[in-house]
Amino acid sequence: MGRPLLEAIMSGPCATMLTAHPESIKRARDFVGKAVESWGVDVDIARLVISELATNAVTHACGDCIVVRASLNDDGSVTLEAWDKDAGRIPEPRRPDLHATSGRGLCLIENLTRSWGVRPLADQAGKIVYAVLAPINA
């Protein structure tokens, strides 16, 4: 991955690069919680959503790092993003077995956010999975 792409991914009001390791999920939650606390969205939902996005990024990362980003939109909504280097795997919600211990993350995101999606990046540079949180007063 080239330096300009990494700089573009890291641009924005609040972004951090984390190691692609399970310990980074807590760091992602704490980072986003602090970033959005004055932005008019439910901080607990923001922390849960970024936890799910970061968990998927860490689980499927093809490299040694992920990037987590939060941005306040003009309409008061907040976009949360997680980038990883795996361009080939596009996440899709699935209905997990009732006894499964995983597989519910995207269903949670789908139900807790205004919208979510995936932006594959050019040249197999990975993907950004994002979720948009509505403002509390919406």
N, C-alpha and C positions, 0 to 999 in steps of 0.2 A: 504494500500500500504506500502510495506516495505521500510526501509531506503536505502538499496542498490539500489533498482530500482529508487528511486527518485534521488539518487546521479548519477546514470548512465544517466538518462534523463537530468540532469543539467550539465553533463560533456560537454566539447567542448569549443571552443574559446569564444563564446558569448551566454550566456543563462541567462534568468531571470525568476523568479517565480512571477506571478501576481495573484491577487484575481480574482475569476470568477465573475466579475462584469463589466458592460458596461464601467465604467470609465477606466478600464484597457486597452481598445482598443487604446486609445491615447498614453498610456504609451508604449504599444507594438510598435506602429508606430515610436515613438520618439526613443526608444531603438534600433530598427532595422535601422532606418535612420542614426543614429550616428555610428552604427557598420559597415555598408557597405559603408560609404561615401568615403573611400579610396580603395575600392575593385574592382572598374572598372565595376560596374553595375549601371543601372539607379536607383537612389535613390528614385525618385517618384514612380516608378513601384514597387520597393521593399516595400515601405511604404504602397502602395495600397494592394499588395498581402498579407502582414502580417496582415493588417487590416481585410481583408476578412477571413484569417485563424483564427485569434484571435476572431473575431466576432462569427464564427461558434463554436469555442471551448468554449467561454463564454456561448453561447446560449444552447449548448448541454452538458455542463459540469455536471457531477454527483457529484461534490465535491465543495470545496471552493477555488480551485486554478487551474491555467493553467500554462504551461511553454512554453515560446517562445525562440527559439534558431536560431542562424544564423551561418553559417560556409562557409568559402571560400574553394572551391574544387581545386584540383591540376590543372584542365583545365581552371581555371579562372571563372568558374560558381559559383554561390552562392546558397546554399540550405537554405531555410527558413522553420521552423517547428513550429507547435503548438501542444501541448499535452493536452489532457483532459482525465478524468476518465471514459468517456462513451465508453465502449468496444463494446456495442451492436449496435450502429448506425454508419454505414459506409456511408460517404457522397457520393452522386452521383450528377453530374450536371443535371439540369432539365431545360426545356424550360418554363420560367415563362409566365404567362398571361401578355399581353402588359400593362395592367393597374395595375399590382401588384407592391407593394412598396418594395418587397424583393424577394429573390430567384435567383439573378443573380450572386452571388459571385463566385461560382465554374466555371461558364461560363467565367467570367472575368479572373480567374486564368488560366483556360485552354487556353485562347487566349493570355495571356501576358507572359506565361512562357514556358520554354523548355519542361518541364514535371511536373506532380504532381501525388501524390498518397497517399495511406493510409497504415500505418504499424500497424496492431493490435498488442498489447503487450500480452505476456503470462499471464496466471492466471487472466484474466479479469481485468488487471491493466490499461486499457484504450487503447488509440490509439494515434499515431502521424500522423498528416496530414502534408505533406511536398510539397514544390514547388521548382523547380530548375530554377533560372534565368540565362539566357545566358549573357556572358560578352558583353559590349557595342560594342567592336570591332569584335564580332563573326559574 
